[in-house]
Amino acid sequence: MTRRESARRAFTLIELLVVMAIIATLVGLLLPAVQKVREAAYRTECRNNLKNIATAIANYESTIGYLPTSGFVPTIGNSRLVGTIPNEHPQEGWRQPWGWAYQILPQLDQGNLYMATHSNYPQPQNPDAIIQAQALKIYSCPSRRTPTLYSPSATTTYFVGDFAANGGIMTPQSQFPSNGPIVPGGNASTVKINNLKGGASSTILVGEKFVPIDKVSGGSPGDDYPMIAPPSSARPIPERAFVRGVSSPPNNQSAPGTGSGPYPDRVMGNTALPDYGYAFGSSHPVSMNAVFGDGSVRSIVYGNTLNFYYGSDRTNTRLVNFDD
């Protein structure tokens, strides 16, 4: 083989650069497609988790007679017994201090976890801490993150989930409302599906919660309390998320953040308050998922804030169409 023939068979620098450019272009075209396929799979998994939650809530109401509550922090004297109940015996219905996510565990085939504090069940040294530190996949949205534990101190670790119950409309005059379908526990507080005046198919029970980018691994606001255990006295109504309401629901606004998934977190409802705390929202790019009173799971586009506002009030009689 002559030197000239050998030179003809070699790639020139320009040819290598052209090939590399073509490969880079193909990768750039393929990545968005792969990302869309991944998000579609994540959204489906998120909806399946919420569908299982919807079925569990329906079975809970069938068994107990009313919807689960958001729980409460019991007090003895001037002391709040945070994290000490349901030691010994889980309480039934409105008497149960821990919130809805704990109350429906038996309906989610998590009976052993639910009974882990029962006096007749083999107990570790601190069963309450074991329960609240269980990272349950069914309470997580894969578009945002894998099931995540948060450790605010060397002695405390708990699971922060991606779903929250609808406690109603929060206004400056009513910081902790009770006009949602999931009301505070205690004092015989109960709501049934047939109490939803706007209709079961128009009332939101549980939805995805908004989490700012810097709180995805836990922290305040929005991601700083255990999914199933009572919070500190700073938030006396456990496991609730509020629609950020004022005199009228303003337009939706993009939230400044992203989770561990590929899309920015969007917040649903009123974003007039600057901290974005304790609102609904998700890491899905177009809409968030929610459970309705009829057991359906539907997507609510972020611009549909007026219907979201009315669908969060169980006393609202206005006809709401979430398919708009």
N, C-alpha and C positions, 0 to 999 in steps of 0.2 A: 504494500500500500504506500503510495507516494504521500509526501507531506501535503500536497495540494488536496488530495482526496480526503485526508484526515481532517483538514481544516474545513472542508465543505460539510462534513458530518457533525461538527460541533455547533452548539447554540451560540448565537451572538448575545451580547448584553441587552440589546434592544428586544430581541425575541424573548428572552427571559422576563424582561419587564412587561411585555405584552401578555405573556402567559399568566404572570402574577396578577396583573390587572384584571384579566378575565376571571380568574379564580376568586379574587376579592369581590368582583361584581356579582358572581353567582352566590357567594356566601351572603352578601348583602341582600340578595333577593330571597334567599331561602330562610334567613333568620326570622323575618316577620311572619312568614308562613308557619314556621315551627312554633313561634311564640303564640300565634293565634290558636293553633291546635292544642298547645299546652293549656292556654287559658280556657278553651272550651271544655277540656277535660276537668280542669279545676272547678269551673262553674257547675258542671254536672255533679261533681262530688259534693260541692257545697250545697246544692239543692237537695241531693239525696240525704245529707245530714239533717237539713231542715225538715225534710219530709218525715224522717224518722222521729224528729222532735214533735212534729205536728201530730203524728199517730200516737205518740206517748202522751201528749196533752189530752187528746180525745179520750184515750183509755183512762187517764187519771180522772177526768170529769165523770166518766161513766162509773168509775169505782167509788170516788169520794162524793160526787154530787155537785161539784163546782170546779172552776178552774184553779190551778195552783196559784199561790200568792207570791209576792216578792219577798216575803219573810219579814223579820223584824229583829232588832237587837234587844233582847230582854234586859231588864234592870232589876236589881235588888238593892233597895235603898238608893244611894246615889251612884252605884257602880254599874257599868255596862258589862255584861258577861260575854264579851266578844270571844268567839272560838271555844266556849265551854259547853255549848248546847249544840247538837243533840246528844251529849254524853248520856250513857246508860240506855235511854229509850227514845228512839225517834218518835216525834209527835205527829199525829195525823192532821191533815188539813190545815186550817188557819192557825192551829196551835203550834205548828212547826216553825221555829225561828229561821232556819236556813231557807234560802230562796227557792224559786221554781226549779232551777237546774238541779238542785239536790232532791226536791220533792218528786220529780218524775224519774229518778234513777231506776226504781223497780220496773217501770214501764219500758225502760231502755235496756232491759236484761242486765242491769247493774245492781241487782238485789244484794249481792254480797258487799259491795261498796256501801250501799245505803245502810245496811245493818252492821257495819263495822264497829259502831259504837254501842251496839246493843249489849246489855249485861250478860246475855247468854252466848254471845259470840266471842271466839278467841280474840283478845284484844292485844295490840302492841301497847307500848308505854303511853303514847299520845295518839289515840286513834283519830281525833279530830284533825290533827296536823297531817296524818297520813291521807285522810279523805280529801282535804282541800289541796293536796299536792299531787293528786292523780291527774295526769295530762290526758284528758279524754279526747280522742280524735273526733268524735261526733260533735263536739262543741267547737271545732276549729274549721276555718276556711283556708284551704291550701293556696288560694291566690295570694293570701297575705303572709302565711308562715306555717310551719309545722307546729303541732301542739307545744305550747311554750310555758315554761315555769319561770316565775319571777321570785327573786330572793332579795327583798328590801333590807334584810338584816342577816346576821350570821345565824340567827336562830329561827328564822321564818322563811318558808318557801311555799308558794302556792301557784296554782294553775290559773292563768288568765285566758279566757276563751274569747271567741270572736262574735258571739251572739248575745243579745240582750232582750229582755222582755219589754213590752210597751207599757209604761206606767202612765201615759197620758201627756197632756200639754203642760209644759212648764212655762210659767209667766213670772214676771217680777213680783206679782202679787201672790203667786202660788208656787213656791219653789219646789215643793214635793206634792204634786197633784195626786188625786186618786180617781181621775176620770178615765183612766185607761182600763183595759180588761184585766191586767195583772196588778192587783191592788196590794197595799201593804198588809201583812198578816197581823194576827192578834185581834182581840175584841170582836170575834165572830165575823171578820171581813170576808165576804164571799161574792163572787161574780159567776154567773152561769152563761153559757152560750146564748140562751134566749134572752139575756139581759142586754145584749148588744143591739141598741136601738137602730143603728144604721144598717143592720144585717150582718150575719156572720161572714159573708163573702166580701164585705167592705171594711172589716175591722181587722187591724194588724195585731197579732198576738206577740210574735217574736220576729226580730229582724237582725241583720248584721249591724254591728256597732262600729262607729268611726274610731280610728286610733291614729293620732298624729305620728309622723315618721319617727320622731325621737322617743316615742313611747311603745314601739312595737315589741320591745323586750320587757315591758313593764314600766309603770310610772304614772304620775298624775299630770294631766287629767285623762280620764277615759280608759286607762288600762292598769289601774292601781289597786284593784280589789279582787279577791278570790272569786272564781266563777260560781262556786256553790256554797261558800261559807259567808257568814255575816262580815261586813266591813267594820272599820273603826267608827267611832262616834261622829267623825267628820261627815259621814254619809249615812244617816240613820235608816234610810230605806234601802235595803240591800238588793243588789242585782237588778237595777232598773236603768233604763236609758230613756231619756226624754226627748221629745220633739222640741226644738228650741223655739218656743212660741212667744210672740209679743202681741201687739194689737192686730196685726195681720201678717200672714206668712209671706216673707219676701222671696225673691228669686234664689235659686240654688247658686252656690258659689264653689268653685274648685278649692279644695283644701290644699295647703302648702305641704305636701308630704307624700311619701310612698312607703309601702310595707316592704317585706322581703320579696314579694312577688314583682312581676314586671310592670305593673301599672300603678299610677298614683292613687292614693286613697282619696275618695270623693266623699263629701259630707252631704247628707240629705236633710232638708228642712232649713230652718232659720239659722243663719250663721252670723247674726247680728252681734252676739256676744263674742268677744275676741279670743277666748281660750279654746274654742271648739270642743270643749269637754262634754262628755256624756251625751253625744248626739248619735244618730244613726248614720251609717255610711259603710263603704266597703272598698276593697282593692280591685273590684271588677271595673272595667273601663267605661261601660255604658249605663249600667243599672245595678241596683242592689237586690238581694233576694229577701223575701219575707214570708212568714207563715201567717195565714189568715184564719179567721174563726171557723170557717167551713172545712179546715184541714188542708186546703190547697196551699201550694208554694208557688209564688209568682215573682216575677222581676218587676221592679219599679224603676222607671227611668229617672235620672237625677233631675230633669226639668219638671217632673210631675209633683212639685212640692205642695200645691194647693190640695190635691187629692190626698197626699200623704198626711197633710195637716188634719183634714177632716177624718181620715181613716184611723187616726190615732186616738180619737175621742169616742169612747163607747156610748156616750150620751147623745152624739150627733145623729140627727135624723135625716140629714141631707143625703141624697142618692150619690154614691161615689163610684165612678167607673175607672178602675185602674188599667183598663185596656186602651185608654186614650193615648 
